[in-house]
Structures are given as C-alpha cells and as structure tokens.
C-alpha cells in the first residue's frame, strides 16, 4: 500500500518522509484497489504493514516498516 502526505505537506528526502510516517503524521491512503482509497491514515492505523511513502511531489517513494 502507498500513502501520500496529507494537508499539502511534502518532503524533500526519504529520511524526512519516513520520520513523518513513524511519528504518526497524517497521510492519505493511495490504493485504488482498497475501499479506503483517499482516506486519512497514520502509522497507528497500520502498525504491522510495510508502507510505501511517497514524497518529492509524489515522484519518489521510500518503504517504511510498520510503526
């Protein structure tokens, strides 16, 4: 599953994007196969799932393990 930063936030590098996910910032679920596509989420909603966190205007991604 992939997530993108919520509220117009963006990150310049993978380290900042991964840190934001792990500290519990809000993201938007970006998975068209899920009924929750477009909903807000954070690491608290998916504590055991590896996520793809998009950053740099959705051009890059970093894989983050759980919360």
N, C-alpha and C positions, 0 to 999 in steps of 0.2 A: 504494500500500500504506500501511497505517496501523500505527503502533506505540503501545503504552501503556507507561508506566514500570513496571519490574519491582520486586519486593520491597516493595510497598506504598508506594513513593515517589509523590509528586505535586508538581506545580509550580504556582505561583500565576499566572505570566505566561508569555507566549510566549518572551521573551528567555531565561529560565531553562530552559525546556523545550528550546529549540533548542541552547543551550550544552551541556546534558547529552548530547544526541544526538551533537554534534560532538566532545565529549571522550571518547566511547566508553563511556558508561554503558550498562548492560544495560536492554533493553526487551523487551516481549513482542509478537510479531507478531500483529496483529489483522486477518486477512484470511480470511474463511470460504471463499473460492474457492481458497486455497492449501493444499497438503498440510502446510505448515509452520505453519499457524494454531496459536497458543498456545505456540510455541517461543520460547526466548530468543534475542535477537539484539542486535547493536550496529552502529554505522556501519562497522566493519571487515568485516561480512558483506555490506554493500550499498554499496560505495564510489561507484558511479555512478548510484544510484537516488534519485529525489526521493521523500521520505517525508512522510507526514502524521503529526506527532507530537501525540498527544492530551495534554491537561493540564487542570487545574482540575476534578478528578473526572470526567474524560472528556467534559466539556461543550464544550470549545473545542479547536481544533487550529491548528497552525502548520505550514506547508510548509517543509521544510528540503532544500536541495540537497546531494546527495552528502556525502562525508565531509570 
